[in-house]
Amino acid sequence: MATLNLQNITKSFGAAHVLHGIDLAIKDKEFIVFVGPSGCGKSTLLRIIAGLEAATAGQILIDGVDVSDAAPVDRGISMVFQSYALYPHLSIYENIAFPLRVQSLPETEVKAKVGKAAEILKLTDKLALKPGQLSGGQRQRVAIGRSIVRSPKIFLFDEPLSNLDAALRGDMRVELSQLHRELSATMVYVTHDQIEAMTMAHRIVVLNKGRIEQFGTPMELYHHPATKFVATFIGQPNMNLVQASVLGTTNGLTVEFSGGQRMTLPVDCTTATVGSLVDVGIRPENLMLGDGLSMTVRVVERLGGVAMTYGDMPDGTRICAALPGDTPVAEGAVVGLGLNVADAHVFDASGAVMRRLNAPTLVV
């Protein structure tokens, strides 16, 4: 397949600056996911890679070759869109074969390529049908098959699962991950769904306002977010942020919360100053009933194995705890929440993280 390098990519639409100096190196056979909120520039960046949009400045290199000015067809890429864009009057066979017909390939080669793609995607028994006779997931597989037969260097996916229901999205995530392994392909995938990003990606690009906030493995972003934005974007449910004041910086960061609770957190606090305010980030799954923070329970969602417990701290700060499903908590009750201080994240006034000293060792 191929490597992909983006060098100082910028994009402006008149006075509106959408992308700001994007630098990115994607390895051969990696599955990379662009994730971020709506309007962060992820789809624009994908379209620039595909050649459907021209970058204002910067270079795009595929296998070390500058393709910045090359037409989409000459870049060796294939793109799967959110819309299936299938021809309703053509059979599944002819929909998959369409790009090969455009190239005027011999029928024997067309048959072989379509047959192989159909086998990979489990569509062999559907080739005589029309798109209207298939489910949404099957139609998306047909669109992927149309990309496979082109034997591209790089596959690009622009939110391909967003039109599917939740159960089918889960199934298709598994299928796409398996497809990546079978094809040993370089894939770049855009989504706003961080669950898709966490479950499929080798590495994730978190974009915010046209800039890369962080680029790393899913667990690197989960355990070592570089900024408050990444910390609150990655993880489901979102990380809790509780403001605290700094009391001391000896042997860890000692903080006091608005309710008077104090904790000493094992983080690199060389940049902290006594009296300053910080945000302490606590993931819901790291909270348990115990001494520490206080919460008045507003809502309990029992999902079987977990009870998502939402409430308010004394100062009105909203907080969520993912407790065991049978935990005896009731709406309106005041409960104490404890945590292992090694699990806490701390962010300064600029949103930058203070490095955790006892974070889990990452497994590559």
N, C-alpha and C positions, 0 to 999 in steps of 0.2 A: 504494500500500500504506500503510504506517504507521510512525510513530516510536513508540518504547516507552521510557518513563522510569520507573525505580524509585527511590523516595525513602525512605531510611532504613527499609528493610524488615527487620523482625525476626520471628523465629518461635521459640516455645517450646512444648514439650510438657510441661506441668507444670514441674518444676524443671530439665528438660533444655533448654538454650538451643542451638538448631540454627543459626539465622542471626543475625548481629550487625550491624545497621545497613548493609544493602546499598544502595549508591547506584550507579546505572548509567544511562547514556544511550545508547540504540541508535538509530542513524539509519535513515531510510527506505531500504529495499531492501538493508540489510546482511545478511550471513550471519554470525551470531554463534554461537560454540560455548562452552558451559560445560564445563570439564574440571577434573578433580581426582580424588583417591583416593576409594574407597568411604567413605560417611559424611560427606563434606565439605559436603553440603547442596545439591548441584546439582539433583537431581530434585525436592527439596522446593521450591526456588526456582522451577522450571519449573511445578510444580503450583499455586503461588501465582499466577503470571502467568495460568495457565489458569482460575483460579477454583475449582479442585478442592480447594485448601486455603486457609484464611483466614489472612492474615498477623496476627501478634500486634499489630504496629504498622507504620505506614508507608503510603505511597500508591503506586498503580500508575496511570500515565497513558498512554493510547493516543491518539496524535494530540492530546495536550494535554488530553484529557478524563479525569477521575478515574473509573476503573472499579473501584476497590478493593472496593466493595460490590455490584458488578453480578454477575448470574448468569453462568455460563460462556457460555451461548447468546447473551447480550447483549454480549459483549466483542469480537465480530468476530474470534475466533481459531479455529484448528482444530488438533487435536493428533493426532500419529501415535505410537502406543505401541510398546514393545518387542514385545508380542504383536500379531499381525496382527488378531485379533478379527474374523475374517470369518464370515459365516453359511454353514456348509457346505452347506445345502440350497438356497441361492440361487445363481443364475448370477453370473458376474463382472459382467455388466451390472447386475443387481439389487443386488449388493453395493455397487457404486459409486453407484447411484441412490438407495440407501436414505435418506440425509439429505434428498434432494429429495422423496422420497415423504412423509417426515414433515412437510415444509412444504406438502404438497398442491399442488405446482406443476403446471402443465399438461403433458401428455405431450410436446408438441412442445418445450417448454423442457427437460424432463428428457432427451429424446433428444439435443438439441443439446449440453447440458453434458456428458453422459456420453461422447458421441462425441468432443468436443474433448479431454477428459481422457484418454481411451483413446488418442487419436492422439499426444498429448504423451508418454505413458508406453509407447508401442509395445505396446498391448494390444488393438488393434482386432480382430485375428483370434482373440482369446481370449474375447470377450464372452459367447459361448454356453456356455462351459465352467463347471465347478464348481471351487471352490478346491482340492479334493483332486487335481485334474488338473494343477495348476501347480507349478512349482518354488518354493523358498523366496523367491528374489529376485522372482519374478513376483507372489507373494502380497503381498510388502511393497509392490510397486508398486500393487497393487489398493487396499491401505490408504491409500497416498498419494493415489490417484485419488479416493477417497471424501472426502479433505480438499480436493482441488482444486475439486471441483464446488460446494463451499460458498462459493467466492470469498472466503476470509477476508482480513482485514487483515494478520494475522500467522500464520505456520505455526510450530508447536512440534513438535519431535521429541525423544522420550525414548528414547535408545539404540536406534534402530530397526534397526540392523544387527547387534546382538550375538548374534542367533540364527543368523546365516549363517556358512558356512565362510569361511576366509581369502580364497580366490580370489574368491568371490562378494561379499565385503565390499569388495574392491578395485574390482570392477566397479560396485557400487552407489554407491561414493563418487563415481566419475566421473559416473554418471547423476544423482545428487542435485545435484552442482555444475552440470551442464548444465541441470537442471530449474530451478534458481535463476535462471540467466541467462535462460531462456525466459519465466519467469513475472514476472521483475523484482520478486520478492517479498521481504518482510522475513521472515527465518527465524531461529529460535533453536533450537539443537541441543545436546542433552546427550549426553556420552559420557565413558567412563573411558579411552578409547583416544586417546593424544595424537597418533598418526599420523593418525587421522580429523580431529582438531582442526587439525593443521598443514596438511593437504592441502585442506581445504574452507573454512576460516574466512577472512573478511575481518579479523575481530579475535577474539581469544580471551580469555575470562574464566577465569583460574586461581583456583579456590576451594580454601581450606584451612581446615578447622575452622570453617566457617560465615562466613568472611571472604574478601574479594577480596584475593588476594596481588598480582595484577597484571592489567591489562587493556590489551591492545595487539595489534598485528599479529603473525602468526607469526614473522617474522624479527626483529621488535623483541624478542620474548620470547627468541628463540634467541641473538641477539647482545648484548642488553642486559637480562638478567634482573635484576629488582630485589632478589631475595632468593635465598638458597641453595636454598630449597624450589623456587622456579620453575626455577632453573638445573638442578637434578637431575631435575625432572619433565619438562621439555621437552627433547627430543632423544633419539635412539635409535641406539645404546645410551646408557645414562645417563652423565652427566658424571662423570669421576673427581674425587674430592676428596682432596687430599694436604695434610696438615698441615705447616706450616713456621713458623719463628720469624722475627720481624722484626729485621734487623740494622741497617737504615738507611732514612731517608725523604728523602734528598737525590737529586734527579734521578730520581725513581721509587722504587719500593718494593723494597729489597734483602732477600731472604729466604734462609734456609738450611733445607734439608730434613734429615731424620734421618740420611741417608747422607752428609751433608757437602756435597752439591751446593749451589751458590749461584746465584741468578739475580736480575737487576734487572728488575722488571716495570713497564711503563708504565701505572700507574693513579694515580688521585687518592688520595694517601695522607695527606691533611691530618688525618684522624682516627686514623691509626695511631701507635703508640708503640713505640719500640725495646724489644725483649724480650717483646712480646706475641705470642700465637699467632694465626695466620690459617689459613684453608683456601684453598688454591690449586685452582681448578677448571680442569680440562683435558678438553676433549671428545676422545673416542677418535679421531675423524677428524682431529684436529690433531696427533697424535703420529706420529713417523716413527723409523726406525732412525737412531741418531746418538748424539752425546755429550749428557749431561744426567742423566736419571734412569736407574736400574738396575732391571731386572725379571727375575725367574726365571719362565720360561714354564711355565704349568700346562696349558693347553688351547689348541689352535689349531683354529678352525672355518673351513674354507675354503669360501666361498660363491660361488666363481667369480671375480668381479672384486675381492673383498675377503677378507682373511683376518682374522677376528676373533680377536685374540690376547689371552688372559687370563693374568695372572700376579700375582706378589707382589713388592713392593718389599722391601728389606732389613729394614724394621721390621715387615713383615707386612701393610702396607696393600695391599689389592686394587687392581689397575689393569687397564684394558682399552685396547688400541690397535687401531684399524681400519687395517690395513696393506694394501698392494696384494696381490691374490690370490696372486701367484707369489713373494711374499717368502720367502726361505729361512730360516724359523725353525722350530725343532723343540721339542717338549715336553721340559722339563728344562734347556734352554739358558738361559744368562744373557745378556741383550741390553741394550744401551743405547738409550734413547729420547730423542729430541730434539724440540723444538718451537719455533715462532716465539713469542717472549715476548709479542708483541702479541695473541696468541690466548688468553692466560691470563686467567682471572677470579679475583678475590680477594674473600673474604668475611671480615668481622670476627667477633668472638665472638658477636655478636647475630644473625648470619646475614645482615646487610645487605651489599650489594655496594659495593666501591670502584670508582668509575666508570673504565672503560677509556678511555685517552686516544687510542688508535690503532685503535679499533673500526671495522669497515666502515661506509661511509655507507649508510643504509637507503634503498631504492627503494620509493616508495609506488605 
